[in-house]
Amino acid sequence: MSLARRCPGCDLAIMPQVAQQGQSAYCPRCNTRLYRGGASRFNSELAIALACLILFIPAHAFPLITIRLFGVMIPATLPSGTLTLAADFPIVALLILFCSSIAPLLVSLSVLSAQAGLKWRRFSLFRTSLTVIEHLRNWAMFDVFLVGLAISCFKVQDYADIYVGPGLYSLVILQILMSLLITRVSVHRYWEAWQPEGEHRDDELKAQCHSCHLTQAQGEHCIRCSAPLYHRIPHSIQKTWAYLIAATVFIFPANLYPISIFLNNGKRVEDTIFSGVASLINSGMTGIAVIIFVASIVVPVAKILGLAFLLLAIQFKRQVNHRHRMVIFRIIQWVGKWSMVDLFVISIMVTLIDRDQLLDFTPGPGAIAFGVVVVLTMLAAESLDSRLIWDNYERQTR
């Protein structure tokens, strides 16, 4: 079988030659992985997905931690913070629920449904399942939630005794399995199992399907998945600019308005992201302060500036440092989800610290704006077609 194709990262037409050796192949220009070597093991992915679904029950039903506060035992389950926030902050609650429960659940279910669609040749089910996997795998954030839980424990250790619950053990194992599942699942392999690429001549490598990644002759629809074919993602630059400008607008209230309100013996303390970091430093929690500062201040600003730089470089046809810009793009994609850690900390703290006038913790209006910034920057990174970075390179080297 010929594996000739166009690179999904930079659109270079290449023909990998290592398929028979079971090795992975990478684009020589942008280092994007073209395909994963080795044999497909759908049965192992099925087993991991089933194990994840089984662990979802104890991870959500049993307490992650329990604290003793003023003689009262207060448990914190994974969805409890979402339920507490739902009445007054429904948008924030929905975002937290989606990233901590819905997205990983849908990814696990989609692995099962993709294999069912493959086995019984149900095309609609198969295509929908792979679409869910490809678009939601970056929104499954058990790892970020666990970091947020650790930060919350450090914050409440001065007020309460902390006890580890059975749900935490389940969640840790679930995170390990989810990471393994997301790493192993290859959308391209599933499409190859559905219908192999077959033989392609060099002059046929004109278009690549954005749905199933099949390299083929130019046409209106993909010959494998029937999705519309187009040279570049339509309006990619315009959509990315729209998300980016909106995120830039919301980042100001996210940092200027209080993100949390802490009530201690009748004394009300409103903290912005920056003042919260300063409070942690003053309390001797420098490590936690650094994590919050990087995740909640540095990362969102860096994503906005980085994406703006990439867009300007594309529009002004910058002719150097294409590979460096590709590295920046991949870093932006990877760090995007870690900004959610502050919102996870808020959801856990709301559950644990709720003693009316003695001790209380609620989100501030800045939490809503910050959640919008996180979503918009992640959508901006997803909407940018990385091949636009290399279009100028193509013209330069002809």
C-alpha positions in Angstrom: 0.0 0.0 0.0 1.2 3.5 -0.9 1.1 6.0 2.0 1.7 9.1 -0.3 -0.2 12.1 1.2 -0.1 15.7 2.0 1.0 16.7 5.4 -1.9 18.0 7.5 0.4 20.5 9.2 2.0 22.2 6.2 0.5 20.6 3.1 3.8 19.2 1.8 3.3 16.4 -0.7 5.4 13.5 0.5 5.6 9.7 0.4 6.8 8.0 3.6 8.7 4.8 3.1 8.8 3.2 6.6 5.4 1.5 6.7 6.8 -2.0 6.5 9.1 -1.4 9.4 6.3 -0.5 11.8 7.7 3.0 12.4 5.9 6.3 12.7 6.5 8.8 9.9 6.9 12.5 10.4 6.9 15.4 7.9 10.5 16.4 7.1 9.4 20.1 7.0 7.1 20.8 10.0 7.6 17.5 12.0 3.9 16.7 12.0 3.3 13.0 12.5 1.8 11.6 9.3 0.9 8.2 10.7 1.6 6.0 13.7 3.7 2.9 13.1 3.0 -0.5 14.6 -0.1 -2.6 14.4 -3.6 -1.3 15.2 -4.9 -2.7 18.5 -8.5 -1.7 18.6 -9.3 -4.3 21.2 -6.9 -2.7 23.7 -8.5 0.7 23.1 -11.9 -0.9 23.6 -10.8 -2.3 26.9 -9.3 1.0 28.1 -12.5 2.9 27.1 -14.7 0.3 29.0 -12.4 0.6 32.0 -12.8 4.4 31.9 -16.6 4.2 31.7 -16.6 1.9 34.7 -14.4 4.2 36.7 -16.6 7.2 35.9 -19.1 5.9 38.4 -16.9 5.8 41.6 -14.9 8.9 40.5 -18.1 10.9 40.4 -20.2 9.2 43.1 -17.7 9.0 46.0 -15.9 11.9 47.7 -12.6 12.9 46.3 -11.6 14.5 49.7 -13.4 15.2 52.9 -12.5 18.0 55.3 -13.3 18.6 58.9 -14.3 22.2 59.3 -15.5 23.5 62.7 -16.3 19.9 63.7 -18.3 19.2 60.5 -17.3 16.7 57.9 -17.7 18.2 54.4 -17.2 15.9 51.4 -16.3 17.1 47.9 -17.3 15.0 44.9 -16.3 15.7 41.4 -19.6 17.2 40.3 -20.5 18.9 43.7 -18.8 22.2 42.8 -20.7 22.4 39.5 -24.0 21.8 41.4 -23.2 24.5 43.9 -22.3 27.0 41.2 -25.2 26.2 38.9 -27.8 28.5 40.6 -25.8 31.7 40.5 -23.1 31.1 37.9 -24.6 28.7 35.3 -22.1 29.5 32.5 -19.1 28.8 34.7 -20.8 25.7 36.1 -21.5 24.4 32.6 -17.9 25.0 31.4 -16.5 23.2 34.5 -18.9 20.3 34.1 -18.1 20.0 30.4 -14.4 19.9 30.8 -14.3 17.7 34.0 -17.1 15.2 33.1 -18.9 15.6 29.8 -16.0 15.8 27.4 -14.0 12.8 28.8 -17.3 10.8 29.0 -18.1 11.5 25.3 -14.6 10.6 24.2 -14.8 7.3 26.0 -18.2 6.5 24.6 -17.1 7.6 21.1 -14.3 5.0 21.1 -16.9 2.3 21.7 -19.3 3.7 19.2 -16.6 4.1 16.6 -15.6 0.4 16.9 -19.3 -0.5 16.8 -19.8 1.5 13.7 -16.7 -0.1 12.1 -17.8 -3.6 13.0 -21.3 -3.3 11.7 -20.5 -0.8 9.0 -22.7 2.0 10.3 -21.1 5.0 8.5 -23.1 7.8 10.2 -22.3 6.4 13.7 -18.6 5.8 12.7 -18.0 9.3 11.3 -19.8 11.1 14.1 -17.8 9.2 16.7 -14.5 10.0 15.1 -15.5 13.7 14.9 -16.2 13.7 18.6 -12.9 12.1 19.4 -10.9 14.5 17.3 -12.6 17.7 18.5 -13.1 16.9 22.2 -9.9 15.1 23.2 -8.3 18.4 24.1 -11.3 19.4 26.3 -11.0 16.3 28.6 -9.2 17.8 31.6 -9.0 15.3 34.4 -5.3 16.2 34.7 -6.0 19.9 35.1 -8.8 19.1 37.6 -6.4 17.1 39.8 -3.9 20.0 39.9 -6.8 22.3 40.9 -7.7 19.8 43.6 -4.2 19.8 45.0 -4.1 23.6 45.0 -7.4 23.7 46.9 -6.1 21.3 49.5 -3.1 23.6 50.1 -5.5 26.5 50.5 -7.8 24.9 53.1 -5.1 23.1 55.1 -4.9 26.1 57.5 -8.7 25.9 58.2 -9.5 22.2 58.2 -8.2 18.7 58.4 -8.2 16.9 55.0 -9.0 13.2 54.4 -8.6 11.4 51.1 -11.7 9.8 49.8 -12.2 6.7 47.6 -13.3 8.9 44.7 -9.8 10.4 44.4 -8.1 7.0 43.9 -10.7 6.3 41.1 -10.1 9.7 39.5 -6.3 9.2 39.5 -6.6 5.8 37.8 -9.2 7.2 35.5 -6.8 10.1 34.5 -4.0 7.6 33.8 -6.4 5.5 31.6 -7.8 8.6 29.8 -4.3 9.8 29.0 -3.4 6.4 27.7 -6.6 6.2 25.6 -6.2 9.7 24.1 -2.6 9.0 23.3 -3.3 5.6 21.6 -6.4 6.5 19.6 -5.6 7.5 16.1 -8.5 8.8 14.0 -6.4 8.1 10.8 -6.1 4.4 11.7 -9.9 4.1 12.2 -10.5 5.6 8.7 -7.8 3.3 7.3 -9.7 0.3 8.8 -12.9 1.6 7.3 -11.4 2.1 3.8 -7.7 2.0 3.1 -6.1 4.9 1.1 -5.0 2.6 -1.7 -2.7 3.7 -4.5 -2.3 7.3 -5.3 -0.1 8.8 -8.1 1.8 12.0 -7.4 -0.4 14.1 -9.7 -3.4 13.0 -7.6 -2.1 14.6 -4.4 -4.1 17.8 -4.8 -6.4 17.9 -1.8 -6.7 16.6 1.7 -10.0 15.9 3.4 -10.3 17.8 6.7 -12.6 15.1 8.1 -10.9 11.8 7.4 -7.5 13.2 6.3 -7.5 11.3 3.0 -5.2 12.8 0.3 -6.9 12.6 -3.0 -7.6 14.4 -6.3 -9.3 17.7 -6.1 -13.1 17.5 -6.1 -16.2 18.8 -4.3 -16.6 16.0 -1.8 -14.3 13.5 -0.2 -14.4 10.1 -1.9 -14.2 8.3 1.5 -16.3 10.3 4.0 -18.3 12.6 1.6 -17.3 15.7 3.5 -16.8 18.9 1.5 -13.3 19.3 0.1 -11.5 22.7 0.3 -8.0 23.9 -0.1 -7.8 25.6 3.3 -10.3 25.9 6.2 -12.8 28.5 5.0 -12.5 31.9 6.7 -9.8 30.5 9.1 -8.1 33.8 9.6 -11.3 35.8 10.0 -12.7 33.3 12.6 -9.4 33.2 14.5 -9.3 37.0 14.6 -12.9 37.2 15.8 -12.2 34.8 18.7 -8.9 36.5 19.5 -10.4 40.0 19.6 -13.3 38.8 21.8 -10.8 37.1 24.1 -8.8 40.3 24.3 -11.9 42.3 25.3 -12.9 39.8 28.1 -9.4 39.5 29.5 -9.6 43.0 31.0 -12.7 42.3 33.2 -11.2 38.8 33.9 -8.2 40.5 35.5 -9.8 43.7 36.9 -12.9 42.3 38.5 -12.7 39.9 41.6 -12.5 36.3 40.6 -13.2 35.1 44.1 -14.9 36.4 47.3 -13.7 35.0 50.6 -15.7 35.7 53.8 -13.9 35.0 57.1 -15.6 35.9 60.4 -17.7 38.6 58.7 -14.7 40.1 56.9 -15.2 40.2 53.1 -12.1 39.8 51.0 -12.4 40.2 47.2 -9.5 38.9 45.2 -8.6 39.5 41.5 -6.3 36.9 39.9 -3.3 39.1 40.6 -4.2 39.9 44.2 -4.9 36.3 44.8 -1.4 35.4 43.7 0.0 38.1 46.0 -2.0 36.7 48.9 -0.6 33.2 48.3 2.9 34.6 48.3 2.3 36.5 51.5 0.9 33.2 53.0 4.1 31.4 52.2 2.5 29.4 49.3 5.0 30.6 46.7 4.8 27.4 44.6 1.0 27.5 44.4 1.2 31.2 43.6 3.6 30.5 40.7 1.3 27.9 39.2 -1.8 30.2 39.4 0.2 33.1 38.0 1.5 31.1 35.0 -1.8 29.3 34.3 -4.2 32.3 34.9 -2.2 35.3 33.8 0.8 34.3 31.7 -0.8 31.5 29.6 -3.9 33.5 28.5 -1.9 36.6 27.6 0.8 34.5 25.9 -1.9 32.7 23.8 -3.4 35.9 22.7 -0.1 37.5 21.8 1.2 34.3 20.2 -1.9 33.8 18.0 -1.9 37.5 17.0 1.8 37.2 16.0 1.0 34.1 13.9 -2.0 35.8 12.2 0.1 39.0 11.4 2.9 36.9 10.1 0.5 35.1 7.8 -1.2 38.2 6.6 2.0 40.2 6.1 3.5 37.2 4.3 6.5 36.9 6.6 9.1 34.8 4.7 11.3 33.5 7.6 11.0 31.3 10.7 8.2 29.1 9.4 9.3 26.2 11.6 9.6 28.5 14.7 6.0 29.7 14.1 4.8 26.1 13.8 6.5 25.4 17.2 4.7 28.4 18.7 1.4 27.2 17.3 1.8 23.7 18.8 2.7 25.2 22.2 -0.4 27.4 22.1 -2.5 24.3 21.4 -0.9 22.3 24.2 -1.0 24.9 27.0 -4.6 26.1 26.3 -6.4 23.9 28.7 -4.2 24.7 31.7 -5.9 28.0 32.2 -8.9 26.1 33.5 -7.0 25.3 36.7 -8.2 28.5 38.4 -11.9 27.7 37.7 -11.5 24.2 39.0 -10.0 25.6 42.2 -13.0 27.8 42.5 -15.5 25.0 42.1 -13.7 22.9 44.7 -13.4 25.7 47.2 -17.1 26.6 46.8 -17.9 23.0 47.8 -15.6 22.9 50.8 -15.8 26.4 52.3 -19.5 27.1 52.9 -20.2 28.0 56.6 -22.3 31.1 56.1 -21.0 34.1 57.9 -18.1 32.2 59.6 -16.3 31.1 56.5 -17.6 31.3 53.0 -16.2 31.2 49.4 -18.0 32.4 46.3 -16.9 33.2 42.7 -16.7 36.9 41.7 -17.8 38.4 38.4 -14.2 38.0 37.1 -14.7 34.2 37.0 -17.3 34.5 34.2 -15.1 36.7 32.1 -12.1 34.4 32.7 -14.1 31.3 31.7 -15.0 33.1 28.4 -11.3 34.0 27.8 -10.4 30.3 28.2 -13.0 29.1 25.8 -12.3 31.8 23.2 -8.6 31.3 23.2 -9.0 27.5 22.8 -11.5 28.0 19.9 -9.1 30.5 18.3 -6.2 28.0 18.3 -8.5 25.3 16.9 -9.9 27.5 14.1 -6.4 28.5 12.8 -5.4 26.4 9.8 -1.6 25.7 10.4 -1.0 25.2 6.7 -1.5 29.0 6.2 1.8 29.4 8.0 3.5 27.6 5.2 1.8 29.0 2.2 4.3 31.8 1.9 7.1 29.2 2.2 5.6 27.4 -0.8 5.6 30.6 -2.9 9.1 31.5 -1.7 10.7 28.2 -2.7 9.1 27.7 -6.1 
